[in-house]
Amino acid sequence: MLVYEAVIVTAVLCMLYFLHRKRCCRHPLFPDYPIIGMLPPVLCNLWRAHDLISDVLKQHGGTGEFTGPWFTIMNCLISSDPINVHHVMSKNFHNYVKGPVFRDIFQAFGDGIFTADSEAWKYNRDLFHSLFKNRSFEFFLEKTIQNKVQNSLLPMLDHMHQQRKVVDLQDVFGRFTFDNICSLVLGYDPNCLSVDIPEVAIEKAFNEAEESIFYRHTVPKCVWKLQKWLQIGQEKKMTEACKTLDQFIHACIASKRVELSNDNEMGEAHHVDLITALMREKQTHDDRFIRDAVFNLFVAGRDTITSALTWFFWLVATNPLVEAKILEEIKEKLETNEKTLGVLSVEKVKKLVYLHGAICETLRLFPPIPFERKLAIKADMLPSGHRVNPRTMILISLYAMGRLEETWGKDCLEFKPERWISEKGGIVYVPSYKFIAFNAGPRTCLGKDLSFIQMKMVAAAILYKYHVQVVEDYVATPSLSIVLLIKDGLKTTNWEPPQPGFIECAKEGQCFDVGVWFCVITMEHSLRHKLFFNLDFKIPKKPSCGDRTI
Ligand code: HEM
């Protein structure tokens, strides 16, 4: 009898809870099922989760609610509406913080800039800002990247080309950016990028820590907490990865302290890596503070650039006319006819406006950080009319924002660097609450300028030397991780130098988009504006403009 009553009471309580959820969730994005909430449609479309969310947000006017399984803290308000984004990120900035749940999930970041709020965040931000803007750091950055491209990246690709090997460009860029960020932050190069493709323990540990952080987003808190306590599964990997990373970073800090104390004065000019600058800035920074700063900078500068470069090369390889235009710009603006370009200086990459537009276009379509997460402190009303209760989690889909017809037009799904080029030939300014790849408001990315420098140096050096092709029947699918990488990497093959005809085609011709790509080539350069031979050709399956089969 008692069991019978207990079942009835439980059923009634469940029904009340279900109704309560329904009443609270006024703008559901998906059907809300008992117990499992809105998970089923997401789980069934996991392989295209970002596109699913973009589509659903579009159907619901840009903002709506997601409720997770019962008694979990997965409920959130998701938005891709620029007015809401401006409100959350800038106008009412102080009401929206990272919060304790974020810090719990991103525990490996310690008290660094990414997880910090209020005064701690402000302190970190001012500190990093002064470090990045330092002239000697800019110079150090330029030399470090030039050296890495010249002495590791290009030789590695040469080797792969000679061996006729399939190259996973994503892996190559992952190694490249890891070496770079280690050099920039610690003044130490672990040489992950070399022809024998070594397995470097610290790089592996970073990957595992990031996978575990993503895992914590996908399961209820009690599950990963229990796993952590029992030291099993992904949580065991997380503990081991953090141990490896901490040992490495602390060893670097200790040796740097010895190195600096051996110097006659702390101000020796040759130390310009960020850890030295941090120690110099304030000698009272303890090891814990420096460890957290180093970890946060590693994450900031590694996967974001890897993601952006990988998607950029995939988009360029599948849009040969864009590739041709980039090469044309390099030849025209830098007045070079040399077969090899070498690695450009900061001053020279700044001249490459079309390349800049192509990178912006990549970041619009594939923002390396696809979601931004905030927690409301007090109740608020979004400009779209959605109510925000205290402790509501807000997710901003950067991915969906890059595909909004209202912002980018009907051709928003096309890769068109031209949309970034103004009539005067400069870069079109788009406010950050619309072009949000680098975040918006007071927490805008501090590494934006140095990211462009790095990406443009790499892109120009590779494209000028090679005509990158992706392997046949390759499909690029976004990975499910905190950074938007390509699932299974970017497999490229048949690395050929760009053939003369390829560049000529761009130089003599004009490329434009009329729904289908046409390439209009003039017979004589001098006749460019008078006589067009309208020779249309389809993009060949394997991009190769050099053979001019029309
Ligand atoms: C393509 C490259 C990059 C992209 C798309 C990018 C994007 C972003 C985004 C979306 C945020 C906000 C993250 C959050 O608050 O959760 C951010 C913050 C930040 N980024 Fe970047 N980032 C890039 C490269 C870099 C690099 C190379 C560095 C420096 C080494 C850097 C340093 C930072 C820092 C310090 C913050 C924290 C700012 C704050 O909270 O005040 N980023 N970045």
Residues whose N, C-alpha, C, O or C-beta is under 5 A from the ligand:
A	BS01	HEM	I113 F114 R125 L297 A300 G301 T304 I305 A308 P368 I369 I436 A437 F438 N439 P442 R443 T444 C445 L446 G447 S451
